[in-house]
């Protein structure tokens, strides 16, 4: 999978550091009309995966397959039809909406590019898309600076929909919005999926949002998957020890109760040598011994749709986590 490229060293004999893989051995699928949520803390590799699927990063190994086609190509080498079918929505719409263009131009450009439509027909398409994302057609004459954060994100969604895609890559698209605005965008995404049969790869660190939107969840830690399953399965014991830590990190009001005991964070472990087997071993509250350092953990099947990558069997994890 894609590699991350460190900065050039300031001192020393070497002018270039070896590239460190950002994502390793990740494999998952998304069905038509399904939402797969990819969760994990910052730096786990979520956005790297999204950008590889979008063609913005080139994998160094492995293959990406979409609708039976090999898409292990940079976006500029993909066919126009393939580019149309996979659309990316970024976390910050300010980074993707041209501040010098009115909305009719921003949303209309994909219509013109993919379907060779212009003039009044293009404007009708823009008006329909604005109404689809619950904005008045009159918005097409506004500039991005005239909009709120939630409205800008709706415009970014409308522009992605203008290509009539099959797969939407949603990279932390709610994180910059307040809770009430998030709720409106979530309802919009559900309606779009129901009405258009869209598939979503939904990147988020907000587990409450994931629980309300996703059909399946994939948990990523330091570039490796550690758990994959249906949303109800992943949110109920047994879960991977890292998934357990993510749940414990959620702020839940509980008057009179102590906060859970902290586990070491990734930043506290930066000085340690990389663990060749289980990457979560230095932080794991369920570590069973040196086997976690020496032997890569196997995938354990909990059900036909739920798997955990850990040395502790699912049944034993369930007992430990039920306490």
N, C-alpha and C positions, 0 to 999 in steps of 0.2 A: 504494500500500500504506500501512499505518499510519504515522503520523508520531510522532516523539518530541517532547515538549514541554519545553523548557528552563525552568529556574527563572526567576522574575521578577527582573530586574536590580535591584541595590541602589542604583545611582546612574545619572544620565543623564536625558535628557529623556523618552525613551520608557518607558512602563510595561510594555511587552510586546515580547519578541523574536519575530521571525518563526519559525514552526515549520520545523524541518529534517526532511526525509524520512528515516525510519529504514531503509526498505526501498524499493528502486526496481526496477521491471521484472522482478520475480522470477516465474517461471512453471515449474511442474513438475506431474507427475501421480503418483499412487500406485495401483497395481493391487490388486484384491482378493487378500488373502493375501500381500502383499508388504511388506517393510520398506525404507523409504527413510530413510537417515541424512542429516541436515543437519549439516555440520561447519563449524567456523570459530572463531576466537578470540573471547574475550569482547567484547561490543559490536558484533559483526558483524550482529546482527539476527535471530538464530535464535529467541529467545523471542518477539520481536515477531511473527514469522510464525505461531508456534504459537498465540499469543493471538488473532490475527486469525481463524484457522481455528476456534478455540473460541468466537468471538463476543465476546470480552472487549475487543477493540479494533476500531474501525470503519475499514476502508480508506478512503482519500480518493480513490483511483482504482482502476480495474480491477474484476474480478469473482472471486469464489470459488465454485466449482461442486463439489458433492458428490453423487455418484450421480444426475447429471442435473439436480439442483436448484440454483438460485441461492441461496447462503447468505451473500451479502454483506449480512448483517444482524447487529445486536447480538443477543446470546444471548436477551435478554428478548423479542425480537420473533420468534424462531424457534418453529416448532411443537414441541410436546412430543415428537413422534416424532423430529424432527430432533435435538433435544437428546439424546435417548436414544442415537442412533446414533454420536455423536461424543463421546468422553470424554477428559478431560485428567488426566494424572498428573503431579504437581508434583515438583520436585527434593527439597524438604524435606517429608516427610509430616507433620511437626509443625505445619506451616502449614495443613494441610487436614483433620486429624483433631481433632474437638472433644474437648478434654481432659476435659470433664465427662460425656461419654457412654461407655457400655460399647460393646464392639465389635458386639454384636448390633444396637444402635441405629444405629451408624455405617454398617454394611453393609446393614442392613435398610431404611434410609430410601429408597434408590433403588428397592428392590423394591416398597415400599409406594407410592411416588410414580408409578412408571411402570406398574406392573402391578396396583395396587390389591389387594395381598396383605398380610394381617396375621395375627397370632396364630401358631398352631403351623406353619401353612404357610410363613409368613415365616421362622420360626426354622429350619425344615428347609432353606430356601433359603440362609440364612446359613451353616449348618453345611456345606452342599455347597460353597459358595464358599470357605470356609476350607480345606476339604480340597483344593479345586482349587489353591489357592496353597500347599499343603503345610504347613498349620497344623491342629492338632487342633481338632475342633469345640468342645471345652471352652474355647477361647480367646474364644468369644463373650461370656463373662461378665467378661472382663478389661477394664481401662482402658488407654488408650494409654500411660500412664506405666509400665505393667507390662511393656512390650515393649522389645526391643532395636531398634536402628535398622533392621536388616534385616527384622525382624518387622513393624515399622510400615509399611515400604514394601510388604510383601506384603499387609497390610491395605488400603493405598491401592489396590493393584492389584485386590484382591477387590471393593472398593467400585465401582471403575470397571466391572468385569465384571458387577456386579449389574444394570446397565442393558442387558446383552446388546448391546454396541455392535458396529459394523462397523469403526470406526477408533479407535485409541488414540493419543493425542498424548503422547509420553513426553519430558518436558522435563528432561534431565540427571538422570534418576531414579537413576543409579548413583554420581554424583559424591561423595555424602556417605558412601558405604559403603566398607569395606575390601575388599581384593581377593578374599578367600575368600567373603565375602557377595555380592559382585558376581557371582561365578561361579554361585552358586545362583540369583540372580535372572535371569541370562541363560538358564540352562537352563529356568527356569520360562517365560520369554517364548517360547522356541522351542517348548516343549510346548503353550502356549496357542495359538500361531499354527497349529501343525499340527492341533490338536484342534478349533479353532473357526473357522479361516479368517480370522483377524483381520488387518487392515492396521495397520502401525505407521509413524508419523512419529517417528523416533528422533533426538533432539537430543543430541549429545555432543561433547566435545573430546578424548576418548580414542580415538585411531585404532585401537588394538589391539582395543578393544571393538567398534568399528564394523566392523572387518574380520571379526570372528567372527560378527556378527549380521546385518548388512545384506545386502540383495540389490543395491541401488543406492545411490550416494552423490552428494549435491549439496554442492559446496564454496561457501561464502558468505564474501565479504569486503566489509566496510563497506556492507552492505545490497544487494550485487549478486552474482549468481551468476557464478562464473568457470569452473566445470567441473561436468559431470554425466555419470555413466556407471555401468556395472556395477562392483561392488566390486573385482573382479580388474583391470578396466581402469584404474580410478582409482589403484590401488596399484602400477601398473607404468608405466614410461615409454611414451609421453610423458604428462606431466602439466603442469598449469598451473604457472607459477613460484611462485604462492602455495602451491599444494598441495605443491610441492617444499620450500618453506620449512617448512611444517607437518611434513613427514616429517623434515627435518633437525633440527627442534626436539625430536624424541623422544629421551629419554635412553636410549641403547643402550650397555651395557657393552662397552668395547673396550680392554682393557689395552694400553698402549704406543702408542695412537693419539691424535693431537691432536683436540680438539673442533673441530667445523666453525666456520668463520668466521661471526661474527654478522652479521645484517642489521639495519638500523634498525627499532626497534619502533614501534608506532602512537603510543605516548606521547611518543617522541622527535620526532615529526613534528607534534605538535599546533599548533605555532606557524606552520606553513607554510600557504600558501593551498591551498584545496581544488583538486584536480586535476580538470578538467572531463571528461577523456577516460577514461583507465584509472585507477581509484582506487588501484591497487597500484603505479603507476609510481614514486613516491618511494622505495619499499622494494625494488623488483624487482631481483634479482641478474642477470636476463637482459634488462634494458632495452636496446632497440636504438637509441634516440635520441629526438629531439623528437616523432616521430610518436606515441609513447606518451602524451605530454602533450596533443597537439592533436587526435588522431583516436580516437574510441571503437573499441576493438578488436572485430573481427568474431568470430562463432562459427565455429570450424573443426571440421568433422566428421572424427573419427578413425575411427569405425566407425558402424554403424547405431544403436548404443546409447551412443556415447561422443562428447562434444563438449567443446571447450576454447575459451574466449574469450580470444584472444591474437593479437597481430600476427605472432608467430613461428609458421610452419606446424608441424603436428604432427610431421612427419618430421624437421625440423631440431631441434625440442625433444627428440625421442627420442635423437638423436645427442649433443646437449649433455649430457643427463642420464644417458647410459650411461657417461660417462667416470668 
